[in-house]
Amino acid sequence: MRDTTTADDRCRGVLVGLAAGDKIGGPIRMAVRLAESLVDCNGFNPSDILNRYLAWWREGAFDTGPVSGRALSLMAMGLPALEATAQVHQEFDGKTAGCNPAHRSPPLSMLASIADEDLAACAMTEARLTHHDPLAGEIAAAVNNLCRSLIRGDAWDMALRRCGRFTGQEGPGNNGGFAPDVLRAALHYVGTSACFAEAMDRSLVFAGSANYCPVLVGAIAGARWGASAIMPSSLAHVDILPRVRAAAASLAGGWVEGE
């Protein structure tokens, strides 16, 4: 059974929902820069995306997550990207499978010109801009594949298959920032809720002050129920909302029913 919302509404829901779930503001600022790059470059341009992240870093970026923050700081000092991410991986004792790539990359699923079969590779390439551990990219790919399927109007169970091996919905588990844990919690709340507001409210109670699970819940639930399902009160904290809506509208223009 296909959703009754429109594809462009579900597409806009990805970025607007991400903003609703991001209560601190770092992930949405990276996501909107990625979205704007996709629009301005008319496609996926990793170098342009990284340049936008670095420009924001120099402006005083915040809430990037420890791995992205350290990688961007090294790149800003002149270290080549691959060397920077490898050094961070070593500094963090191999623990760089954080959720920032999954948080910031859902706009990839919104660009209709990225073919379904290319989406995972794009997400993993984007993740490698800051994260050396391929697991961070695998989770980002799973999130983008799921959002793409939901944008197309697939039922939840069918869309969930696009997550590959990351389909567990059993209990929220840990509320930390390890990417597989964040995705599992998000799938639990979106998969066991009846609407956007319920999924978001439950995830916020679970997360407490941690800005992890609700960001993914927002993007995935937005793709499932559409931007029209997101109440204005859920966006009251978003101080860049006009910019978010503009980027979302530009990407949504590539979607029409029947594609």
N, C-alpha and C positions, 0 to 999 in steps of 0.2 A: 504493500500500500504506500503510495507516494504522499508526501506532505502536501498540505493545502496552501502553504505559503509559496511565494514566487522565488525563483532562483536568485534574482538580484537582491531580494530582501534577505535571503539566507546568506548570500555573499557579504552584504553589508554587516550582517550580524556577527561575522567572524571578528572584524576589527572593532566594531562598537562594543561587542560583548567582551572582548579582551580588555578594553578600556574600563568597562564596568567592574571587572574582576580585579583589576590592578589598583590596589588602594594606596600604593606608595608612588608609583609613576615612572619607574625605570623601564619596565618591559614595554609599555605602550609607546614610550618615546623612541625606543629602538624599532618597534614594529611599524610605527608610522613613518619612520625614515626608510625602512625597507619598502613599505608600500609606495612611498613617493618615488623611490628609485625605480620600482617596477613601472610606474606610470611614465616618468620622465624618460626612461631609457627604452620604453616600449618592449620590455623583456627583462630577463634575469641577467644582471651584470654584477658579479661578485665584487669586482674592484671598486665600482661605484658605491656599492652598499658599504663596504669597509671604509671608504673615504668619508662617507656620511657619519658612520659610527665614530670615526676618529675626530671629525670636526666637532661632534657633540661632546666627545671626551675633553677636547681642548676648551670647550665653552663651560665646562664644569659639570660633567655627567654625574649621575647619582643612581643608586639602586641597580647597578649593572650585574650584580652578583660578583663574588670574589674572583672567579676564573676569568670572566670577560674583563673585569676591571683591571686585573693584573696584566692580562694580555694587551689590552689597549694602552696601558701605561708604558709598556715596553716598546710597543710600536710607535707611540708618540715620541719616544726618545730616539727613534731611528732604527730599531731592530726589525729586520724583515719578518713578515707575518709568520711564516712557517717556523722560523727560529724562535720567535716569541712564544708561540703556542707550545712548542716542544719544551722550552725552558719552564713555562708555567706548569706543564704536566710533571716535570721533574720536581719542581719546588713543592707541588701539592702531593708528592708521593704517589703519582698515578691516579689521583682521585679528581678527575676533571669531567666526570659524566654528570654535570649539573644541568639544571632545567632551563637556563637562559636561552639556548637556541630554540627549544620547544616553545618558550614564551614569545619570542620575538618573530618567529618565522611563519606563523599562520597566514600572513598576507600572500605567501607563495601560492596557497591553495585558491586564492581569490582571483589570480590572473588566469583568465580562461585560455590564453594563448600558450600556457605551459601545458603540454599534453599530460594526460593522466600517467602514462608510462614513464614520463621524465620527472615527475614531481618529487619522488623520493630522492633521486640523485641530486636535484637542485637543493633540497632541504639538507642533505648531508654535506654538500659543498658549502652551503651557507653556514652550517654549524662549525665547519673547520676553520672559519675565519677567526674564531676565538678559542675553540675547544678541541684539544688533541684527541681525546678519547672518542672513538667512533660510536660508542654507545649513546653519547649525547646527540649525535646526528641520526642514529636509528630512531630514537624517540621523537625527534623533530619530524622525521619522515613519516612516522606512524600518525602523528597529530595532523600533519598536512594531508595525508591520504584520507584520514577519517573526515576532516573538514570538507575536502573536495567531494567525497561521496555524499555527505549531507547537503552540500550546496546543490548537488544534482537532484536532490529529493529522495534519495534512497532511505528506506526504513532503517531504524537504528541497528537492528541485528545484522542487516546486510552491510551497512556502513562499517560496522565494527570489524568485519572480516578484513577490511583494508589496513587494519593495524598489525596484521601479521601475527607474530608471536606475542605481541603485547596487548592481549585482549581481556586480561583478568579484571573482573569487576567485584571480586569478593572482598568486601570490607575496605575501608579507606587506608588501613595500614599506617605507615609512618608519615608525619606531616613535615618532614624535612625537604631539602632541595635536590636529593638524588633523583635524576630524571625518571627512571622507571617507577619509583614510588609516587612521584607527582602525577604521572599519567594514570597509574592505577587508581589513585584517589579520585582524580577527575572523572574517569570512566564510571566509577561507582556512583558518584553523585549525579552525573548527567543521565546515566542509564537507569537509575532508580527513582528519578523525579518526574513529575508530571508537567513541569513548565520551567522556564528560565529562572523565575524568581525563586522557586523552591530549590532548584539545584544550587543557585548562588548562595542563598541563605544558609543552607546546610553546610556548604563548603567553607563558608566564612566562620561558622561556629567551630568546625573541625580545625581550621588553620590557625585560629587565634591571631596572633600578631605576625605570623609567617606569611609572606607574600608569594606563596608558591602555588598551591592547588587552585585557589580561586581564579588566578589568571587563566589557566588552562580551561577551567570550567566555563569561564566567560566566553572564550573563543569557540569551544566545542558546542556549548549550549546555544550560542548565537547562531552557529551554523545549523543547528538542529531546528530551532524555533524561529529564527529570523530576527532582524533588528526591530521589527514592529512589536515583538514580544518583550522588549527591554523597556521597563518603566523609566521615565525621566529621573525619578528619585535615585535610581541605581547609577546614574551618571553625574550626580550633583558634585562629586569630588573631582571630576575630570576637567582640569583647567586648560586643556588643549582640545576640547571637544569639537570646535569648528574645524580644526585641522584634521582631526580623526574622521569626522563625517565627510569632509571633502575628499580625502584619500579613499575612503570606503566607497563613496559614490562613483569615483573615477574607475575603480576596479570593477564595481558592480555593473558598469556600462557594458562590459563584455559578455554579460550573461543574459540570455533570453530563454524562455521556456521552450523545451523541445530539443535543446542542444545536447 
